Amino acid sequence: MRIHQRPDIRATSTPRLCALLALGAVFTAAALPAAAADLVVDGTTETISGLRDVDGVYVINGGKLILDNATLRLNLDYDEHRHIEISGNSTLDVRSSLIESVGGQYSINLANVGAAAPRMLVSGTSKITNHTGIGLFDDARIDVTGGDIEELQMHGRAQASVTNASLYPVFFFEQNTTTTLDGLASGTVTRPFTSSGGWRLQLTNANVVGYQVDVLPNASVILRNCSDAVLSIHTPGTLDGRLRILDRITGIGPYSALLNDFGSSISIENTQVSMLNIYTRGTDRVLVQNSKVNEANAEEGSELIVGRPVGRPGVTTQTQLVCNLCQVYDRARLDVVSAAMVADAGRPSATSSPKGRQDLGRGTLRFANTDLQTPVTNLTAVNQGTLLLDGLPLSDPGRVRVVTGSTPRIEARALSAHYTADRLRAKLGEPVNFIDLSAGDVSSWSWDFGDGNVSSEREPSHAYSQSGLYTVRLTVRGASGSAVSERLLVIEVIRDVIFADGFEVLPRLGTISGLDAIAVAVIPRLSALRL
């Protein structure tokens, strides 16, 4: 599921301009693409019955679009993402109609223009499907009196009323808000829910088919007596580079001690967590094991690992990955290791892409010792992303689609060496624990810690006796030959120094000769300077 960002809607903008602004595009007016296939309702009322194919839908300046026993179909390529946008005092009225997409997913966004708020009505046997959610922002309102809605995303001061309908709600707990969800269970629900951030959801005889709780950094959330929750964790992007391990985040809690290291306060009391969504960014590094993961997304240079082979320290069950939305961007890395792919309503999909910001480098998506055939997993390589299929049957490594015009790196390797470490910076004498993520028929491991010491253990621990930067190499061997890790971690070892007042130590993400590293800058505080 894509997290909706509030669209930058302006009453005087063209619909296509609004869409591009929402995506953060930079362009000149002369470069605007043609919008011949868009449906634009600008200050008027339009009624549609029967089938209508469109690219995007924009209802603006007090316009009203009525779908009456209609099928509104958005045509997209697999990697495109288009919008239905309702802005200002405009209305979308869906009466026993179907809104769907072909080839990809779309989003529905409702947001104010100034104080003018939009509205959406859904009634009869309507079905709104194959989208990334209905995002309600500002003072937007939706009233549902029948039908089936896949995702309803609550932001800001939005209001929603759902009566005699089926839905999958998504609750966003945003920065500096404190909210308690008490007793939200799957099945028929009649009660209101309100967040301190302002949104309000009234459910009356509503059939709730699971629900999702998105916890953003600096939010405070209590889940009490809830069932069938999908918990979404967003890391802040500013963690200290240590590897965080999320272990057994499924079933009945408590999980608070495991989750509160991500910049949010999360308390889970007598609550059934069915799946986990994890989104990493910045310098953050996370490993998820013994859990069921629905969505895994890494961006902005972060490292995310889903799964470890059963039998390794602390690993008792195979990690499951639904792969509902599995993406990696912007020099980040996502490793799926010895995981069991689980079928979703649709086929699982995964994407490796620089997200249009190629100056930040490639994203790497790697599947290691993971069966992508049962169920069949759709893989997409975009632009200059890297897709690695390690330890998989070379005759049929998965269904891989390369987007037109892209030049990705795609490799299927019978044997590969790869690893991570629980920390990238250590004090003198402090052990660094290494985690093997190699794939294939590995029978032996050879570690070079960069300080003259070596090990043949699978997952060794090593303490350095002198400060400095040490490049670690792993070589594995098996029946098919040998392999050397192409991604080399640089471990920085520092002395346990006490600085005089007025100085501080700041971690700084950087690279040394193209290798991953954490460097340290010792700088004077401005308040300590004497001019």
N, C-alpha and C positions, 0 to 999 in steps of 0.2 A: 504494500500500500504506500503510495506517495503521500507525504505530509503536505497538505495544501498550505501555500503561502498566500497571505491576503493579496489579491490582485490589485495592481495600481490602476484602478478604474477612474477615468476622467470623463465627464459628460461630453466634453468637446472632442474627444479622441475618436478616431475611427475604430471599429471593432478589431480589425487586425492589429492596429497599434496597441490596443489594450492587451491583446493576447501576448504580443511580443514583450511588452513592458512587464507582464506578469512573469515571464521567463527570464527577465534580466537581459534582453537583447540590446545591442547597441547598433544604431543604424541612422541613416539620414532619411528624410521624408521621401526623397527621390528613389530610395532603395526599397520602399515598401513592396512586398510581393502582392500579386493579384489576389483578390478575394472573391472571385466570381462564384465559387461554390459555397460561400458562407451564406447562412440564413440570417438576415439582419432585420430586426423589427425596431424601428426608430420612431418612437412617439405615436405609433399607430397600433391598431389591433389586427392580428392575423390569426385565422383559424385554419388548421390543417387536419384533414382526414385522409385515411389511406396511407400509402408508402411515400416517404420523402427522404431522399439521400442528400446529405450535406457534408461539408467539411467542418465547419464550426457554427455555433449559434450565439448571437449577441442580441439581447433585448435591452434597449437603452432609452433614456430620456422619457420615461413614463410609458413605454410600450407594453403591450400585452400579447403574449403568444399562447394560444389555446390549442392543445392537442386533443382532438375528440375522436376516439376510436382510430387512432393513427399509429403508424410505426415510423419513428424518427431514427434514421440510421446514419451514424457517423462513419465515414470511410477513412481509415488510417492505415499507414504502413505499420509494421510491427513495432518500430522504434519511435514512431511519432506520438506526440501527446497533444491533443487539442482540447478545446474548451466549449462548454456551454456557460455563458456569463450573463447573469441577470443583475443589473446595476441600478442604483438610485431607486426611484419609486416605480420600478417596472415589475411585471408579474409573469410567471410561467405557470400555466394551469394545465395539469395533466389529467385527462379524464379517460379512464379505461384504455390507456395507450401504452405502447412499448417504446422505451428509449434504449437503444443498443448500439454497439459499435462492431465493425468488421475489421479484423487485422490487428487491432491494438486497443488501448484503453483511453478514455477521455475523462475529464473532470467537470463537475458542475460547481460553479462558484457564485455565491450571492454576497454582495457587499454594498455598503452605502456609497452614495455620492453626496458629500456633505452630510446633512442631517436626514436626507431622504433615504429610506430603507426599502429594499426589495422584498418580495414575497413569492413563495412557491406553494402551489396547491396540488395535492395528489389524491385521487379518488377512484372509486370503482375497482376494477380489476387491473389497474396499472401495474407495470413491472419496469423497474429501472435497473438495468443490469450491465455487467461487463465494463464497469467504470472504476475510478480510483476514489470515489467518494463524493458526497454532496457536502461541500464546505460552506458553512454558515458563518459569516463574519459580521462584525459591528452589531447592528440592530436587525439583521436579517431574520426572517421568520419563515417557517415551513409548517403547514397544516396537512397532515396525512389522515384521511378517513377511510382508507382501504388500499389494498395492493401490497406490493412487495418491494422493499428498498434494501439494497445490499449494504451500503455504508452511509451513515449520517455522522458528519464530523462537526462537533460543537466548539466554537471559538467565541472570544469576546463576550458580547452581551446578547448573543443570538438566542432565539426562542424556537422551540419545536413542540408540536402537539401531535401525538400519534395515537389514533383510536382505531381498534378493530383492524389492525394491519400487522404485517410481519416486517421486522427490520433487524439490522446488525448495527448497533450504535458504536461510535468511536468517541471517547471522551478525551479531550486534551486538557491536561493540567499544566498551565504555563507558568512562566517565571513569577515568583513572589505571590503565588496563590496557595491556599490551604483548603483541601476538600476531603470530605469523608463520603465514600459510597458504602452504604450499609444495606445488605440484603438484596442486592440485585442478582437475580438468578435467571437461568434460561427458563423458557416457558412463558406463560401468560402473566403479564405484570401490570399492576395498576398502582402507580404512585409517581410523585414528582421527584426530580433530581435537580439540584442547583449547585453551581460551583461558586466559590468566592470570587472567581474571575468575572462572573456575571451571567454565564449562560444558564438556561433553564430548559429542562426536558420533561414534558408531561406525558406519561405513558398510561393509557386507559385500555384495558383488555388487549394489550399489544403482545404479539408473539415475538419475544426476544430470542433470536437464534445466536447465542453467544454474544460477547461484546469485547471491545478492545479498550485498554486504558493506556494512553500515551503520556508518559511522565517526562517532561522536559526539565533541563537543569534548573535548580533553585525552586522547584515546586515541592510542596508537602502534601502527601496523599496517604489516606488510610483506606484500605479495602477490608471490609468486615462482613463476614457471613455471605460472601458472594460465591458464585459458581461459574465455571466455564469461561474464565477470563483469559484473554490474550494480553499479556503484559508487555508493553513497549518501552524499552530503556534507551535514552539518548545520552551518550556520554558528552561531557562539556567541551572536549577538545583541548583541555589544558591540564590533564593529569601528568604525573611526574615521570612517566615512561616505564613504571613497573607494570608487569603483566598482571591484570586482574583476572581471576578465574571465577566464572559463574558455574556453580555445581548444583545439579538436581533442582533446577528451577521449573519443576512441574509437580502436579499433585497439590496436597495441602501443605501450607507453609509450616513454620515461619521462615521467611527469606530476608527479613529486614537487614540483618547483619551483612548479608552478601551483596545487597543492592545499594546500601547507603554510602558507598564509596564513589558514587558517580555524580556528586553534586546535588542530589535530591534527597529528600526525606521520604522514605517509603515504608509503610507499616502494613503488613499483610496478616490478618487475623482470621483464622478459620475460613480461609478462602481457597477455592480450587483454581489453580492456574493451569490451564490446558496447554498453552504454548507461549513461547517467548519471541518477541521481535527485538533485535539488537541493532543499533545504529551507532557506529564509531566515527570519530573525526579527529583531526589535529594530531597531537602526539600520543593519543590514547591507544592502548594495546589490551585486547580482551580475548580470553579463551573460554568457550562454552562447552561443557561436557555433561554427560548423564542427563540430558534435557531434550525436549522437543522444540525445535526452532522453526518458526513460520517464515520470518523474513530476516535476512542478513544483509546489511549494507555497510560498506566501508568507504570513506572518502577523506580527502585532505591529508593524505600521508599516513593515516592510521593503519593499524594491524588488527585483523579480526580472524580468529581461528574457531571453526565449528567442528567439534569432535576430536577424539583421540582413540587409538586402538584399545579395545577392551583388554584388561590385564595390566595396563600401565598404572602407575601409582594413583590410587583414588578413582580409577575408572572401572565401574562395575556393570554398566549397561551401555549399549550402543546409542550414541546420539542420533536423533532423528532430525531430518531436515525436509520440511515441506517444500522449500524453495519457491514459495509463492511469489516472492520478489527478492532476488538475490543479485546484488549489484556491487560493483567496485569502481571507484573513480579516482582521479587526481593523485596519482602516485601512491595510492593506498594499496593494501594487499588483503585478499580474502582467501584463506585456505580451508577447504572442506576435507577433513581427514577421517577415513574409515567410518563415514556416516551412512545411515540407512535413508535412502530417499523415500518419501511418503507421498502418495498420490493426493492431489487436491481436486477440487471440482473441475479445474482445468489442468492442463499439463504444466508441470513445473517449468520455470524459465530462469535463466541467469544471463547477466550482461557484464561485459568488461569494456569500460569506456573511459576516456578522459573527460567526459561530461562537457565537451566543448571548450575546456580550458587547457589547451594542449601545452601551454607554457609550464604547467605544473607536472608534466610528465605522464607516464603511463600508469594505468591501473592494472593490477595482476590478479586474475582469478584462477585458482588452482583446485582441481579435484584430485585427491590422492586415495587410492584404494577404495573408491566409492563407485558403486554400480549405478550407471546412468541409464540403464536399459529397463529397469523395473522399478517404477514406471519410466517410460521414455522421457528424458529431460531435454528441453529445447535450450540450446546455448546460442547466444548472439555475441559476436565480436564486432566492436564499433571503433572506427578511427584507428588509433594506434594502440589499443588495449592489448593485453597479453592473456591468452587462455592456455593453460597447461592441463593436460589430461594424463596423470601419472599413475602407473601401475594398473592401467585399464587394458582390456583386450584391444590390441591395435587394429584388429579387423573391423571393429565397429565401436569407436570410442565415444559415440554420442552424436546427436543431430546438431551440427554446428552451422549457423547461418552467419555469413559475413555481409554486413551492410554495404550497399553500393558505394564505391569511392573510398572505402576503408582499406587500410594496410596493416591489419593486426598481425601479431605473432601468435601462431597456433601450433602447439606441439603435443604429440602423444608419445610418452616415454615409458618404456617398460620398467626402468629403474631410475630413481631420482633421489638425491640427497637434499634434505632440507631440515631446518631446525629453528627454534627460537629460544629465548632465555627469559627467566623470570625478572631480570633487571638488566638495563643497559649501562647503569652507573653503579659502582660499588665502592665501599671504603676498603682500605687495606685490611686484608684478612677476612673480609666478609664474603661468604660463599655465593657464587653465581650458579644457579641451577639451570641446566640445559635440557630442553625438551625435544625429542626426536620426532620429526614430522615427515620422515622419508617414506617412499612408496616403492612397491615392487617386492621381489623375492629377496629381501635383505637378510644376509646371514652374519655380517660383521660390520662393526662401526669403528672408525679411526678418527679421533679428535685431536686437533692441534690448537692449543689455547693461545698461541702467539707469544708465549713467554718462555718457550723451551720445554714446557710440560705437555704431555699427551695422555690419552686415555682410550681404552677399547670398550668401555662400558657403553650401553645404549643411551642412557640418560645420566651423564656424570654431573658431579658438583665440583666446582673448582674455586679456590681462593687465591688471589694474587698477592704477592709479597712486596711489590713495588708499584708506585703510582705510574700512570701512563695510559696510552691507548693501545689496545690489543685486538688484533683481527683474528677471529676464530674461524677455523675451517673444519668441515666434516666430510669425510670420504666413506662411502658405503660400498660393500661388495656383495654379490650374489651370483647365482648361476648364469645370469645374463651379462655379467661383467662388473664394472665398477662405475661409480658416479661421484662427482665432487660438487658440493653445494655451490651454486652460482650466486646466491645471495649471502653475503658475508656480514655478520654483525661485528661492529666495533664496540668493545666493552671499555668504558672509561673507568679507571681506578683512581680514586682521589684519596688524599690524606685526610684524616679527621681533624680539620683545622678549625680553631676558634678565632673568628675575625674580631678585630677591635670594633667598638661601637661606631656606627656610621658606614659600615660596609655590609653588603649582602651578597648571597649566592643566587644567581638566576639560571635555571636550566634553559638551554636553547637548542632547539632541534636544528640539525644541520647535516651536511655530508662531508666526508673526508675521502677524497679520491673516488667519489661516486658511491661510497658505501654508506649504509645507514649508521647514524651515530647520534649520541647525545653529548653536546659540549657544554662546558660550564663557563660562565662569565662572572668574574668577581669585579664588581663596580662600586664606586662610592655612592651612597645615597645623596640626593641633592641637598637634603637638610643638613648633611654633615660637612658640606663644602664651606670653606671660609675664604672669602674673597678679600 
